[in-house]
Amino acid sequence: MNVAKKALCMIGLLLAAGCADMTPRERNTAIGAAVGGVAGSALSGGNGVGTVGGAVVGGVIGNQIKR
């Protein structure tokens, strides 16, 4: 498992543990970032820049849902 995948797994675990008292907008942002990171990693072949870029784009999209 490469570093980007390990980091993504750790972020996912932390987000799952910390979502209990989040607002719906914060939760959508976190979910969007997680999904975007996974998609960015898959589309870029595990490239760290692609993973982070996907997470950023996913977080922005998740933040803007149901505004």
C-alpha positions as CSV (number, residue, x, y, z in Angstrom):
1,M,0.0,0.0,0.0
2,N,1.5,3.3,-1.0
3,V,1.7,6.4,1.2
4,A,-1.3,8.2,-0.5
5,K,-3.6,5.2,0.1
6,K,-2.5,4.9,3.7
7,A,-3.1,8.6,4.2
8,L,-6.5,8.3,2.6
9,C,-7.5,5.4,4.8
10,M,-6.4,7.3,7.9
11,I,-8.3,10.4,6.9
12,G,-11.4,8.3,6.3
13,L,-11.2,6.7,9.7
14,L,-10.7,10.1,11.4
15,L,-13.7,11.6,9.5
16,A,-15.9,8.7,10.4
17,A,-15.0,9.1,14.1
18,G,-15.4,12.9,14.0
19,C,-18.7,13.3,12.1
20,A,-21.0,12.8,15.1
21,D,-21.5,16.5,15.9
22,M,-21.0,18.0,12.4
23,T,-23.5,20.2,10.7
24,P,-24.9,18.8,7.4
25,R,-22.7,21.2,5.4
26,E,-19.6,20.1,7.3
27,R,-20.5,16.4,6.8
28,N,-21.1,17.0,3.0
29,T,-17.7,18.7,2.8
30,A,-16.0,15.8,4.5
31,I,-17.8,13.2,2.4
32,G,-17.0,15.1,-0.8
33,A,-13.4,15.3,0.1
34,A,-13.2,11.6,0.9
35,V,-14.9,10.6,-2.3
36,G,-12.9,13.1,-4.4
37,G,-9.7,11.8,-2.9
38,V,-10.5,8.2,-3.8
39,A,-11.6,9.2,-7.3
40,G,-8.5,11.3,-7.8
41,S,-6.3,8.5,-6.7
42,A,-8.0,6.0,-9.0
43,L,-7.9,8.3,-12.0
44,S,-4.3,9.3,-11.5
45,G,-3.0,5.8,-10.8
46,G,-2.2,6.6,-7.1
47,N,-0.4,9.8,-7.8
48,G,-0.4,12.0,-4.6
49,V,-1.1,15.2,-6.5
50,G,-4.1,13.6,-8.2
51,T,-5.4,12.3,-4.8
52,V,-5.0,15.7,-3.1
53,G,-6.5,17.5,-6.1
54,G,-9.5,15.2,-6.1
55,A,-10.0,15.7,-2.4
56,V,-10.0,19.4,-2.8
57,V,-12.4,19.4,-5.7
58,G,-14.7,16.9,-3.9
59,G,-14.6,19.0,-0.7
60,V,-15.6,22.2,-2.6
61,I,-18.4,20.4,-4.3
62,G,-19.6,18.8,-1.1
63,N,-19.6,22.2,0.6
64,Q,-21.7,23.8,-2.1
65,I,-24.4,21.1,-2.1
66,K,-27.8,22.3,-0.7
67,R,-26.4,25.8,0.0
